[in-house]
């Protein structure tokens, strides 16, 4: 399986697509200047308590207060609060914790007012981005993730990923980390640490300790609230959790980001820097790799199931859950083959549903109505296949067996808002009337003439919707060629899958925008 990352950096938005054998499996859009991201750590202030929910609202400097539940405090929250007071009063002058004495764990069945009060300073970490009208959800159980390890202050526990199965390797990693970890810190060993050398793990631990030192320095600030820790660069945000040895290429259209990615890879995977390639073509990077087309095909309400002879999914969203219906389409067969046909459709649907959950980042409860199966062996085969397909999903999830009604329930970790992309285009004119095609073409020609006569460009590229592009390129000679001869200017027509019907961009030989029309 060939894995590739395609990254488009456009203004303040970074779009990240993960391809497996050319097929879009994950898609993410990141705001470069977003106020907060999952994993960011803030020195904040308790704004008010909510006794009915056993929670508190926390001011982290955003429009919406963050939500902190009692169960998200962490057992050593009293130690954290004491540490903050000592550091901010200059009574504790090191980031190391071997001389810091932890307090008692809080009562797991206690109440928020027994631990925190309004106006109190607290260190919190974003665990969920704002969703709908809700603010971000935070925890005071701080963890700092690295490539192979996660550092947990105010803990001495070493734990290891359950996905590392071999006992000998689990024992090796646990003993190794226990021997090198600093006192006063716990460590979680990530799955990717399996079979890694001592030097790699030790370096990762040193990097994490340096990050905690940076947090220590920031919490002495007088200004509250304040973000005391965030990702150091776009590259680390993109690659830390997504990169693995299976990637053969990473493409980006941003030269600065290419440099950042190579520098970060040099740290986490020396020798792999060459897989990063700068994409420098006139065609937009997402269109060159067929991603825009796949987005339009994959984010609609109805989604075709590949290689299923017409079967499709109907995906609908409600406030409480997501509902997916599996339809067999026009597949026909005799009675003897109906069960086998249903099984085949369900197996292909299971693979596509696992992909859709990752692609749309659907979280919460998902209910799927598969085609009914009569035979127990087929039900078991289908259920095992679905679980295996879901194993490739890094988000925490659980798949329940089919119910008596043939429904399968899936719960999936909700960390950020679901990825929703409109696949239906707006009517070019909301009044229901548009200009005649000949007028639209005349308007395009008029703009070509204006640019040519003003000598604004020696080579002109017109970016437009594929339907309009196809019309201008058809015939011998085509309208494009006629205009080029008539106005003595080189003209290139660039179909853009992401454009609306009447959207036009004119760019010169340096790919600089000369004129734009988006109505």
C-alpha positions as CSV (number, residue, x, y, z in Angstrom):
1,X,0.0,0.0,0.0
2,X,1.4,3.4,-1.1
3,X,0.8,6.1,1.5
4,X,1.2,9.8,0.7
5,X,0.5,13.1,2.4
6,X,-0.6,16.1,0.2
7,X,-0.5,19.5,2.0
8,X,-1.9,22.7,0.5
9,X,-0.9,25.8,2.4
10,X,-3.3,28.6,1.3
11,X,-3.4,31.9,3.1
12,X,-4.3,31.1,6.8
13,X,-5.6,27.6,6.0
14,X,-3.6,24.4,5.7
15,X,-5.4,21.5,4.0
16,X,-4.0,18.0,4.7
17,X,-5.0,14.9,2.6
18,X,-3.8,11.4,3.3
19,X,-3.9,9.1,0.3
20,X,-3.6,5.3,0.3
21,X,-2.9,4.0,-3.2
22,X,-4.2,7.3,-4.5
23,X,-7.5,7.1,-2.6
24,X,-8.4,9.8,-0.1
25,X,-8.6,8.4,3.4
26,X,-8.3,11.4,5.7
27,X,-8.8,15.1,5.1
28,X,-8.2,17.9,7.5
29,X,-8.3,21.7,7.4
30,X,-6.3,23.6,10.0
31,X,-6.5,27.3,10.7
32,X,-2.9,28.5,11.0
33,X,-3.8,31.4,13.4
34,X,-6.5,29.5,15.4
35,X,-6.7,30.7,19.0
36,X,-6.6,27.2,20.4
37,X,-5.9,23.6,19.2
38,X,-6.2,20.3,20.9
39,X,-3.1,19.8,23.1
40,X,-2.5,23.5,23.8
41,X,-1.9,24.3,27.4
42,X,-3.1,27.5,29.1
43,X,-2.5,29.2,32.3
44,X,-6.1,30.1,33.1
45,X,-8.4,31.3,35.8
46,X,-11.5,29.7,37.2
47,X,-14.4,32.0,36.2
48,X,-17.3,30.3,38.0
49,X,-18.4,26.9,39.3
50,X,-21.4,24.9,38.0
51,X,-22.4,22.7,41.0
52,X,-25.3,21.1,39.1
53,X,-22.8,19.7,36.5
54,X,-20.0,19.3,39.1
55,X,-17.9,21.4,36.8
56,X,-16.3,24.8,36.3
57,X,-16.1,27.3,33.5
58,X,-12.5,28.5,32.9
59,X,-11.3,31.7,31.2
60,X,-8.6,30.8,28.7
61,X,-8.9,34.1,26.8
62,X,-11.4,33.1,24.1
63,X,-14.9,34.2,23.4
64,X,-16.3,31.0,24.9
65,X,-15.3,29.9,28.4
66,X,-13.7,26.4,28.5
67,X,-15.6,23.6,30.3
68,X,-13.7,21.7,33.1
69,X,-15.5,18.7,34.6
70,X,-14.6,17.2,38.0
71,X,-13.6,13.9,36.4
72,X,-11.2,15.8,34.1
73,X,-9.3,17.4,37.0
74,X,-6.8,14.5,37.4
75,X,-6.0,12.9,40.8
76,X,-3.0,15.2,41.4
77,X,-4.8,18.5,40.7
78,X,-4.0,19.8,44.3
79,X,-0.3,19.2,43.6
80,X,-0.6,21.2,40.3
81,X,-2.3,24.1,42.1
82,X,0.3,24.2,44.8
83,X,3.1,24.0,42.3
84,X,1.6,27.0,40.3
85,X,1.4,29.1,43.5
86,X,5.0,28.3,44.5
87,X,6.4,29.0,41.0
88,X,4.4,32.2,40.5
89,X,5.5,33.5,44.0
90,X,9.1,32.6,43.1
91,X,9.3,30.0,45.9
92,X,10.1,27.1,43.6
93,X,12.9,27.9,41.1
94,X,13.3,24.8,39.0
95,X,11.2,22.9,36.4
96,X,12.4,19.6,37.8
97,X,10.1,17.9,40.3
98,X,12.3,15.6,42.3
99,X,12.3,18.0,45.2
100,X,8.6,18.7,44.9
101,X,6.4,16.8,47.3
102,X,3.1,15.7,45.8
103,X,-0.1,16.0,47.8
104,X,-2.8,13.4,48.3
105,X,-5.0,12.4,45.4
106,X,-8.5,14.0,45.3
107,X,-11.6,12.0,46.1
108,X,-12.8,10.5,42.8
109,X,-16.4,11.0,43.9
110,X,-15.9,14.5,45.3
111,X,-17.3,17.8,44.2
112,X,-15.6,20.7,42.4
113,X,-16.0,23.2,45.2
114,X,-13.9,20.9,47.4
115,X,-10.9,21.5,45.1
116,X,-11.2,24.8,43.2
117,X,-12.8,28.2,43.8
118,X,-13.6,31.1,41.4
119,X,-10.7,33.4,40.7
120,X,-8.1,30.6,41.3
121,X,-5.3,30.0,38.8
122,X,-5.2,26.7,37.0
123,X,-3.2,25.0,34.3
124,X,-5.5,23.4,31.7
125,X,-5.1,21.5,28.4
126,X,-7.5,21.5,25.5
127,X,-8.9,18.0,24.9
128,X,-11.8,19.0,22.6
129,X,-12.3,21.9,20.2
130,X,-15.5,24.0,20.4
131,X,-18.4,22.2,18.9
132,X,-21.6,24.0,17.9
133,X,-22.5,26.4,20.8
134,X,-20.1,24.7,23.3
135,X,-16.7,26.1,24.2
136,X,-13.6,23.9,24.3
137,X,-13.4,21.1,26.8
138,X,-10.3,21.1,29.0
139,X,-8.5,18.9,31.5
140,X,-6.0,19.8,34.3
141,X,-4.3,16.4,34.0
142,X,-1.5,17.7,31.8
143,X,0.2,15.5,29.3
144,X,2.9,16.5,26.8
145,X,3.0,14.2,23.7
146,X,6.2,13.4,21.8
147,X,7.0,11.1,18.9
148,X,7.4,7.9,21.0
149,X,6.5,9.0,24.6
150,X,4.0,11.2,26.5
151,X,5.3,13.0,29.6
152,X,2.8,13.4,32.5
153,X,3.9,15.8,35.3
154,X,3.0,15.0,39.0
155,X,2.9,11.3,38.4
156,X,5.4,8.4,38.8
157,X,3.6,5.8,36.7
158,X,4.9,4.2,33.6
159,X,2.2,2.8,31.3
160,X,2.4,1.3,27.8
161,X,0.1,1.2,24.8
162,X,-2.1,-1.9,24.7
163,X,-1.4,-2.2,21.0
164,X,2.1,-3.4,21.8
165,X,1.3,-7.1,22.3
166,X,4.6,-8.9,22.7
167,X,5.4,-9.4,26.4
168,X,9.1,-9.3,25.9
169,X,9.0,-5.9,24.1
170,X,6.5,-4.5,26.7
171,X,8.9,-5.5,29.5
172,X,11.9,-4.1,27.7
173,X,10.3,-0.7,27.1
174,X,8.8,-0.5,30.6
175,X,12.1,-1.3,32.3
176,X,14.0,1.1,30.0
177,X,11.7,4.1,30.6
178,X,11.6,3.5,34.4
179,X,15.4,3.7,34.5
180,X,15.7,7.0,32.6
181,X,12.6,9.0,33.4
182,X,13.0,12.0,35.7
183,X,11.6,11.8,39.2
184,X,8.1,13.3,39.6
185,X,7.0,12.6,36.0
186,X,5.0,9.7,34.6
187,X,5.5,8.4,31.1
188,X,3.1,6.8,28.6
189,X,4.8,4.7,26.0
190,X,3.2,5.1,22.6
191,X,2.6,2.3,20.0
192,X,5.3,3.8,17.7
193,X,7.9,3.2,20.4
194,X,7.8,-0.5,19.7
195,X,11.3,-1.9,18.7
196,X,12.9,1.6,19.0
197,X,16.4,2.0,20.1
198,X,17.4,3.4,23.6
199,X,19.0,6.5,22.1
200,X,15.8,7.4,20.2
201,X,13.6,7.1,23.3
202,X,16.0,8.9,25.5
203,X,16.2,11.8,23.0
204,X,12.4,12.0,22.9
205,X,12.3,12.1,26.7
206,X,14.8,14.9,26.8
207,X,12.8,16.9,24.2
208,X,9.7,16.5,26.3
209,X,11.5,17.6,29.5
210,X,12.7,20.7,27.6
211,X,9.0,21.4,26.7
212,X,8.0,21.2,30.4
213,X,10.9,23.6,31.2
214,X,9.4,26.0,28.7
215,X,6.0,25.7,30.3
216,X,7.6,26.4,33.7
217,X,9.1,29.6,32.4
218,X,5.8,30.7,30.9
219,X,3.7,30.2,34.0
220,X,5.7,32.8,35.9
221,X,4.1,35.5,33.7
222,X,1.9,38.2,35.3
223,X,-0.6,38.2,32.4
224,X,-3.5,35.9,32.6
225,X,-4.9,34.0,30.7
226,X,-1.9,32.9,28.6
227,X,-1.1,30.0,26.3
228,X,2.0,28.5,27.8
229,X,2.5,25.7,25.4
230,X,1.6,25.0,21.8
231,X,3.1,23.2,18.8
232,X,6.3,24.9,17.7
233,X,5.5,24.8,14.0
234,X,2.9,23.7,11.4
235,X,5.3,20.8,10.5
236,X,5.2,19.3,14.0
237,X,1.4,19.6,14.2
238,X,1.0,17.8,10.9
239,X,3.6,15.1,11.3
240,X,3.8,14.2,15.0
241,X,0.7,12.0,15.0
242,X,0.2,11.3,11.3
243,X,3.7,10.3,10.1
244,X,4.9,6.7,10.1
245,X,7.4,4.7,8.1
246,X,4.8,3.7,5.5
247,X,4.8,7.1,3.9
248,X,6.6,7.2,0.6
249,X,6.0,10.8,-0.4
250,X,4.9,14.1,1.3
251,X,3.9,16.8,-1.2
252,X,3.4,20.5,-0.4
253,X,3.0,23.6,-2.5
254,X,4.6,25.8,0.2
255,X,8.4,26.2,0.0
256,X,8.6,27.4,3.7
257,X,6.5,24.5,4.9
258,X,8.7,22.1,2.8
259,X,11.8,23.3,4.8
260,X,9.9,23.0,8.1
261,X,8.8,19.4,7.3
262,X,12.3,18.4,6.3
263,X,13.8,19.8,9.5
264,X,11.2,18.1,11.6
265,X,11.7,14.8,9.8
266,X,15.4,15.1,10.4
267,X,14.6,15.0,14.1
268,X,12.0,12.3,14.2
269,X,13.1,10.1,11.2
270,X,16.6,10.8,10.1
271,X,17.2,9.8,6.5
272,X,13.6,10.2,5.4
273,X,13.9,14.0,4.6
274,X,14.0,13.2,0.8
275,X,10.3,12.0,0.8
276,X,9.2,15.7,1.2
277,X,8.8,17.2,-2.3
278,X,7.9,20.8,-3.2
279,X,5.0,20.9,-5.7
280,X,5.6,23.7,-8.1
281,X,3.0,23.5,-11.0
282,X,0.3,25.8,-12.2
283,X,-2.4,23.2,-11.5
284,X,-3.5,23.5,-7.8
285,X,-2.0,20.6,-5.8
286,X,-5.3,19.2,-4.6
287,X,-6.6,19.0,-8.2
288,X,-3.4,17.5,-9.5
289,X,-3.7,14.6,-7.2
290,X,-7.5,14.2,-7.8
291,X,-8.4,15.2,-4.3
292,X,-10.9,17.9,-5.1
293,X,-12.8,15.4,-7.2
294,X,-12.7,12.8,-4.5
295,X,-13.9,15.4,-1.9
296,X,-17.0,16.2,-4.1
297,X,-17.7,12.4,-4.4
298,X,-17.2,11.5,-0.8
299,X,-18.8,14.3,1.3
300,X,-22.4,14.2,-0.1
301,X,-25.4,12.7,1.5
302,X,-25.3,9.7,-0.9
303,X,-22.0,8.0,-1.3
304,X,-21.3,5.2,-3.8
305,X,-19.7,2.0,-2.5
306,X,-16.7,1.2,-4.7
307,X,-16.8,-2.1,-6.7
308,X,-20.3,-2.9,-5.5
309,X,-22.3,-2.7,-8.8
310,X,-24.5,0.2,-7.7
311,X,-24.8,-0.1,-3.9
312,X,-24.5,3.2,-2.0
313,X,-24.6,4.7,1.5
314,X,-27.1,7.4,2.7
315,X,-25.4,9.4,5.5
316,X,-27.5,11.7,7.6
317,X,-26.6,13.8,10.7
318,X,-28.7,14.7,13.7
319,X,-27.8,16.7,16.9
320,X,-27.4,13.4,18.9
321,X,-26.0,10.9,16.4
322,X,-25.1,10.0,12.8
323,X,-27.3,7.5,10.8
324,X,-25.9,5.5,7.9
325,X,-28.2,3.4,5.7
326,X,-26.7,0.7,3.4
327,X,-28.6,0.4,0.1
328,X,-28.0,-2.5,-2.4
329,X,-29.0,-0.3,-5.4
330,X,-30.0,-2.3,-8.4
331,X,-28.3,-5.6,-7.5
332,X,-30.5,-8.5,-8.3
333,X,-30.2,-12.2,-7.9
334,X,-32.1,-15.4,-7.2
335,X,-33.0,-16.6,-3.7
336,X,-29.9,-18.8,-3.4
337,X,-27.6,-15.8,-4.2
338,X,-29.4,-13.1,-2.1
339,X,-27.6,-14.0,1.1
340,X,-24.2,-14.0,-0.7
341,X,-25.0,-10.7,-2.5
342,X,-26.1,-9.1,0.8
343,X,-22.8,-10.3,2.5
344,X,-20.7,-8.9,-0.3
345,X,-22.4,-5.6,-0.2
346,X,-22.1,-5.4,3.6
347,X,-18.4,-6.2,3.5
348,X,-17.7,-3.5,0.9
349,X,-20.0,-1.1,2.8
350,X,-18.1,-1.8,6.0
351,X,-14.8,-0.8,4.4
352,X,-16.4,2.4,3.0
353,X,-18.0,3.3,6.3
354,X,-14.7,2.9,8.2
355,X,-13.2,5.3,5.6
356,X,-16.1,7.8,5.9
357,X,-15.7,8.0,9.7
358,X,-12.0,8.9,9.3
359,X,-12.6,11.2,6.3
360,X,-15.4,13.2,7.9
361,X,-14.0,12.9,11.4
362,X,-17.4,11.8,12.6
363,X,-17.6,11.5,16.4
364,X,-20.1,10.4,19.0
365,X,-22.7,7.7,18.2
366,X,-23.0,6.3,14.7
367,X,-25.9,3.9,13.9
368,X,-25.6,1.8,10.7
369,X,-28.4,-0.1,9.1
370,X,-26.7,-2.9,7.1
371,X,-28.6,-5.3,4.8
372,X,-30.1,-8.1,6.8
373,X,-28.2,-11.4,6.9
374,X,-29.8,-14.7,7.9
375,X,-26.9,-17.0,8.5
376,X,-24.9,-16.7,11.7
377,X,-21.5,-17.5,10.0
378,X,-22.1,-14.6,7.6
379,X,-23.1,-12.2,10.4
380,X,-19.8,-13.1,12.2
381,X,-17.7,-12.8,9.1
382,X,-19.2,-9.3,8.4
383,X,-18.8,-8.1,12.0
384,X,-15.1,-9.3,12.2
385,X,-14.4,-7.5,8.8
386,X,-15.9,-4.3,10.1
387,X,-13.8,-4.4,13.3
388,X,-10.7,-5.1,11.3
389,X,-11.4,-2.1,9.0
390,X,-11.9,0.1,12.0
391,X,-8.5,-0.9,13.5
392,X,-6.9,1.5,11.0
393,X,-8.7,4.4,12.8
394,X,-6.4,6.1,15.3
395,X,-9.4,7.7,17.1
396,X,-10.7,5.8,20.1
397,X,-13.8,3.8,19.1
398,X,-16.0,0.8,19.9
399,X,-18.0,-1.4,17.5
400,X,-21.0,-3.3,19.0
401,X,-22.3,-6.5,17.3
402,X,-25.4,-6.3,15.1
403,X,-28.6,-5.9,17.1
404,X,-31.8,-8.0,16.6
405,X,-32.8,-5.5,14.1
406,X,-29.6,-5.7,12.1
407,X,-28.3,-2.3,13.4
408,X,-24.6,-1.8,14.2
409,X,-23.7,0.9,16.8
410,X,-20.3,2.5,16.7
411,X,-19.0,5.1,19.2
412,X,-16.0,7.2,18.1
413,X,-14.0,9.8,20.0
414,X,-15.2,13.3,19.2
415,X,-12.2,15.7,19.5
416,X,-13.0,18.4,16.9
417,X,-16.1,19.4,14.9
418,X,-17.0,17.0,12.1
419,X,-15.6,17.8,8.7
420,X,-18.6,19.1,6.7
421,X,-18.0,20.1,3.0
422,X,-20.8,21.2,0.8
423,X,-21.0,19.2,-2.4
424,X,-24.0,21.0,-3.9
425,X,-23.3,24.3,-5.5
426,X,-25.4,27.4,-5.1
427,X,-27.6,28.6,-7.9
428,X,-25.5,31.2,-9.8
429,X,-28.4,33.6,-9.4
430,X,-30.7,33.2,-6.4
431,X,-33.6,34.7,-8.4
432,X,-33.6,31.6,-10.6
433,X,-32.4,33.3,-13.8
434,X,-28.9,33.5,-15.3
435,X,-27.4,35.2,-18.3
436,X,-27.5,33.4,-21.7
437,X,-24.4,31.4,-22.4
438,X,-23.4,33.6,-25.3
439,X,-23.4,36.6,-22.9
440,X,-21.2,34.8,-20.4
441,X,-18.7,33.8,-23.2
442,X,-18.7,37.4,-24.5
443,X,-17.9,38.7,-21.1
444,X,-14.9,36.3,-20.8
445,X,-13.7,37.4,-24.2
446,X,-14.1,41.0,-23.3
447,X,-11.9,40.5,-20.2
448,X,-9.3,38.7,-22.4
449,X,-9.2,41.6,-24.8
450,X,-8.9,44.2,-22.0
451,X,-5.9,42.3,-20.4
452,X,-4.2,41.8,-23.8
453,X,-4.6,45.4,-24.9
454,X,-3.4,46.8,-21.6
455,X,-0.4,44.3,-21.8
456,X,-1.1,43.1,-18.3
457,X,0.2,39.7,-19.2
458,X,2.1,38.0,-22.0
459,X,0.6,34.6,-21.1
460,X,-2.9,34.3,-19.7
461,X,-4.4,31.4,-17.7
462,X,-8.1,31.4,-17.2
463,X,-9.2,29.2,-14.2
464,X,-12.9,28.2,-14.4
465,X,-15.5,25.5,-13.8
466,X,-14.9,22.3,-15.8
467,X,-18.2,22.7,-17.7
468,X,-17.2,26.2,-19.0
469,X,-13.7,25.1,-19.7
470,X,-14.9,22.2,-21.8
471,X,-17.0,24.5,-24.0
472,X,-14.1,26.9,-24.6
473,X,-11.7,24.0,-25.5
474,X,-14.0,22.2,-27.9
475,X,-14.0,22.5,-31.7
476,X,-11.3,23.1,-34.3
477,X,-10.3,25.8,-33.9
478,X,-11.6,26.2,-30.3
479,X,-12.7,29.6,-28.9
480,X,-9.5,29.6,-26.8
481,X,-7.4,29.4,-30.0
482,X,-9.5,32.0,-31.8
483,X,-9.0,34.4,-28.9
484,X,-5.2,33.7,-28.8
485,X,-4.9,34.5,-32.5
486,X,-7.2,37.5,-32.4
487,X,-5.6,39.3,-29.4
488,X,-2.1,38.0,-29.9
489,X,-1.7,36.5,-26.4
490,X,-1.0,32.9,-25.2
491,X,-4.1,31.6,-23.5
492,X,-4.4,28.5,-21.3
493,X,-7.7,27.1,-20.0
494,X,-7.5,25.6,-16.5
495,X,-10.5,23.5,-15.3
496,X,-10.9,23.9,-11.5
497,X,-13.0,21.2,-9.8
498,X,-13.5,23.5,-6.7
499,X,-14.9,26.4,-8.6
500,X,-18.5,27.5,-8.8
501,X,-20.2,27.6,-12.3
502,X,-19.5,31.3,-13.0
503,X,-16.3,31.7,-11.0
504,X,-13.3,33.0,-13.0
505,X,-9.7,33.7,-12.1
506,X,-7.3,35.3,-14.7
507,X,-3.6,34.8,-13.9
508,X,-0.4,36.0,-15.7
509,X,2.8,34.2,-16.7
510,X,4.0,34.5,-13.1
511,X,0.8,33.0,-11.8
512,X,-0.2,36.4,-10.3
513,X,-3.9,37.2,-10.1
514,X,-4.9,39.7,-12.8
515,X,-8.7,39.6,-12.5
516,X,-11.2,37.7,-10.4
517,X,-14.9,37.1,-10.8
518,X,-16.9,34.9,-8.4
519,X,-20.6,35.8,-8.8
